[in-house]
């Protein structure tokens, strides 16, 4: 995957260790970080998260991007690909936008650019796993052309698996 993507309003680039403090500002925000294990309490958690994403890019080519406003360079969120529950051959897309910037289409715009890059990189199928109560993320997945494939249950309850077949997009 390319390391830099640009949309009409956003610039996407991989996270680097120097981003930790800025990113921690919204990873530690309970209004923004409502997914996974929830808000991070220590900067070291954010630093580890960045190292893990950098490792996935280096070892598997999956890129996780800092999503920045093209005009102001403000970090508005993050979006990218991870191994997740479906493996490296069929990775998961994820996105998280700072609470103060939600509702402006940034997640859809960034995720659309990432899916286009996946298609260019030869990734045929992409997944998203979303909790049923996360209606905004579900709407974004559907806007991106993803469909519900199945629901599984884990220790935190039901988890909906969305999928999009990129190899068939032009068929």
Order of alpha helices (4+ residues) and beta strands (2+ residues): beta-beta-alpha-alpha-beta-beta-beta-alpha-beta-alpha-beta-beta
